Amino acid sequence: MKNARKITLYDIIIVALMAAIVFAVTMFLSIRIPTPTGTTMIKLANAFCLLAGILFGGWRGGLAAGLGSMFFDFMTPEYIPEAWLTFIRFFLMAFVCGQVAHAGGALGKRHTRNLAAAIIASVVSTAFYIGKNVAVLLLAGSALTPALIAQAPKVATSAVNIVVAVVVAMALAPVLRRALDSIHFYDRFGLRA
């Protein structure tokens, strides 16, 4: 394992800081919408999940997004039973985004690749979310067609979340990247490779 990389204190700091940002944005910059099959949200936090992947790569971004979102669920009694699924969903979102954005040595610096990464990751997250909701209804005894129809409000809010997340992440990523480069952040934290 020549290429095995140790997890450093800096990695832990990056993950913790981004997790705190994802948590705070979810807590304070979201609109909850009740539906017959549970509450859904329009939220800005998805953009920060994508940013975590673009700026810091797949595993760091994934852990930050998953932990920040899961901690929000722990603070909201309605969501506690599904906190573990929330971790998986948002880990996957940022992980996929980071993997695509950093593939081939791009390191999250290529606008077109970042856009593709953000869109792909948002679609993966939404598919996971809708699939999980349909599975829950099927396990509760619903037929497939009503279970799919019941997802209409969540599909609508998810579409809004995708657009908002991608637009905000694509607007902030180059600005934050330049700011982090200007203070040699990536060099100090060993995030070049």
C-alpha positions as CSV (number, residue, x, y, z in Angstrom):
1,M,0.0,0.0,0.0
2,K,2.4,2.6,-1.2
3,N,-0.3,5.1,-2.0
4,A,-2.2,4.7,1.3
5,R,-2.6,8.1,2.9
6,K,-2.9,8.7,6.6
7,I,-5.8,10.8,7.9
8,T,-4.4,13.9,9.4
9,L,-5.5,16.4,11.9
10,Y,-6.1,18.8,9.0
11,D,-8.5,16.3,7.4
12,I,-10.5,16.1,10.6
13,I,-10.6,19.8,10.9
14,I,-11.8,20.2,7.3
15,V,-14.5,17.6,7.7
16,A,-15.7,19.0,11.1
17,L,-15.8,22.6,9.8
18,M,-17.7,21.7,6.7
19,A,-20.0,19.4,8.7
20,A,-20.8,22.3,11.0
21,I,-21.5,24.6,8.0
22,V,-23.9,22.0,6.4
23,F,-25.6,21.5,9.8
24,A,-26.1,25.3,10.3
25,V,-27.3,26.0,6.8
26,T,-29.8,23.1,7.1
27,M,-31.0,24.3,10.4
28,F,-31.4,27.9,9.6
29,L,-31.7,28.3,5.8
30,S,-34.5,25.8,4.9
31,I,-38.2,25.9,4.4
32,R,-40.1,22.8,5.7
33,I,-43.1,21.7,3.7
34,P,-45.5,19.2,5.1
35,T,-46.8,16.5,2.7
36,P,-49.1,13.5,3.3
37,T,-46.1,11.2,3.4
38,G,-43.9,13.3,5.7
39,T,-42.2,16.6,5.7
40,T,-39.9,17.7,2.9
41,M,-37.6,20.7,2.7
42,I,-36.4,23.3,0.3
43,K,-32.9,24.0,1.5
44,L,-29.6,25.7,0.7
45,A,-27.6,23.0,2.4
46,N,-27.4,20.8,-0.7
47,A,-25.2,23.5,-2.3
48,F,-22.8,23.2,0.6
49,C,-22.8,19.4,0.3
50,L,-21.8,19.9,-3.3
51,L,-19.2,22.5,-2.4
52,A,-17.6,20.1,0.2
53,G,-17.1,17.6,-2.6
54,I,-15.8,20.1,-5.2
55,L,-13.4,21.9,-2.8
56,F,-12.2,19.0,-0.7
57,G,-12.7,15.8,-2.7
58,G,-14.9,12.8,-2.4
59,W,-14.2,11.3,1.0
60,R,-13.7,14.5,2.9
61,G,-16.7,16.1,1.3
62,G,-18.8,13.0,1.8
63,L,-18.0,12.7,5.5
64,A,-18.7,16.4,6.0
65,A,-22.0,16.4,4.1
66,G,-23.2,13.1,5.7
67,L,-22.2,14.1,9.3
68,G,-23.6,17.6,9.1
69,S,-26.9,16.4,7.6
70,M,-27.2,13.5,10.1
71,F,-26.6,15.8,13.1
72,F,-29.4,18.0,11.8
73,D,-31.6,14.9,11.9
74,F,-30.6,14.2,15.5
75,M,-31.8,17.7,16.4
76,T,-35.2,17.1,14.7
77,P,-37.2,14.4,16.4
78,E,-39.2,13.6,13.3
79,Y,-36.0,12.7,11.4
80,I,-34.1,10.8,14.1
81,P,-35.2,7.3,13.0
82,E,-33.8,7.9,9.5
83,A,-30.6,9.7,10.5
84,W,-28.5,6.9,9.3
85,L,-30.2,7.0,5.8
86,T,-29.6,10.8,5.8
87,F,-25.9,10.1,6.4
88,I,-25.7,7.7,3.5
89,R,-27.7,10.0,1.1
90,F,-25.6,13.1,1.7
91,F,-22.3,11.2,2.0
92,L,-23.1,9.8,-1.5
93,M,-24.0,13.2,-2.8
94,A,-20.7,14.9,-1.8
95,F,-18.7,11.8,-2.5
96,V,-19.9,11.4,-6.0
97,C,-19.5,15.2,-6.6
98,G,-16.0,15.1,-5.3
99,Q,-14.9,12.0,-7.2
100,V,-16.1,13.4,-10.5
101,A,-14.8,16.9,-9.8
102,H,-11.3,15.6,-8.8
103,A,-11.0,12.8,-11.3
104,G,-8.0,12.8,-13.6
105,G,-6.1,15.3,-11.5
106,A,-8.8,18.0,-12.1
107,L,-8.8,18.8,-8.3
108,G,-12.1,20.6,-8.5
109,K,-10.6,23.3,-10.7
110,R,-12.5,22.7,-14.0
111,H,-15.8,24.5,-14.3
112,T,-17.4,22.1,-16.8
113,R,-16.3,19.0,-14.8
114,N,-17.6,20.7,-11.6
115,L,-21.0,21.4,-13.2
116,A,-21.3,17.8,-14.4
117,A,-20.2,16.6,-10.9
118,A,-22.8,18.8,-9.2
119,I,-25.6,17.7,-11.5
120,I,-24.8,14.0,-11.3
121,A,-24.4,14.1,-7.5
122,S,-27.7,15.9,-7.1
123,V,-29.5,13.4,-9.3
124,V,-28.0,10.5,-7.3
125,S,-29.1,12.1,-4.1
126,T,-32.6,12.7,-5.3
127,A,-32.9,9.1,-6.7
128,F,-31.8,7.8,-3.3
129,Y,-34.3,10.0,-1.5
130,I,-37.3,9.1,-3.7
131,G,-36.3,5.4,-3.8
132,K,-36.1,5.3,0.0
133,N,-39.6,7.0,0.3
134,V,-41.2,4.6,-2.1
135,A,-39.6,1.6,-0.3
136,V,-40.9,2.8,3.0
137,L,-44.4,3.1,1.6
138,L,-44.2,-0.4,0.0
139,L,-43.0,-1.9,3.2
140,A,-45.9,-0.3,5.0
141,G,-48.3,-2.1,2.6
142,S,-48.9,0.5,-0.1
143,A,-49.2,-0.6,-3.7
144,L,-46.5,0.7,-6.1
145,T,-48.6,3.2,-8.1
146,P,-49.9,5.0,-5.0
147,A,-46.4,5.0,-3.5
148,L,-45.0,6.6,-6.7
149,I,-47.9,9.2,-6.9
150,A,-47.4,10.1,-3.2
151,Q,-43.9,11.3,-4.1
152,A,-45.1,14.1,-6.4
153,P,-44.6,16.9,-3.8
154,K,-41.1,15.5,-2.9
155,V,-40.1,15.3,-6.5
156,A,-41.2,18.9,-7.0
157,T,-39.2,20.1,-4.0
158,S,-36.2,18.0,-5.0
159,A,-36.2,19.6,-8.5
160,V,-36.1,23.0,-6.9
161,N,-33.3,21.8,-4.5
162,I,-31.3,20.5,-7.5
163,V,-31.5,23.8,-9.4
164,V,-30.7,25.9,-6.3
165,A,-27.9,23.6,-5.2
166,V,-26.2,23.5,-8.5
167,V,-26.5,27.2,-9.2
168,V,-25.2,28.3,-5.8
169,A,-22.4,25.7,-5.7
170,M,-21.2,26.7,-9.2
171,A,-21.3,30.4,-8.2
172,L,-19.4,29.9,-4.9
173,A,-16.9,27.2,-5.9
174,P,-14.6,29.4,-8.0
175,V,-14.7,32.3,-5.5
176,L,-14.0,30.0,-2.5
177,R,-11.3,28.1,-4.5
178,R,-9.5,31.4,-5.3
179,A,-9.7,32.5,-1.7
180,L,-8.3,29.1,-0.4
181,D,-5.6,29.2,-3.1
182,S,-4.6,32.8,-2.1
183,I,-3.8,31.7,1.4
184,H,-2.1,28.5,0.2
185,F,-4.7,26.5,2.0
186,Y,-4.4,23.4,-0.2
187,D,-0.6,23.4,0.1
188,R,-0.7,23.7,3.9
189,F,-3.3,21.0,4.3
190,G,-1.7,18.6,1.8
191,L,-4.7,18.6,-0.5
192,R,-2.9,18.8,-3.8
193,A,-2.9,15.1,-4.7
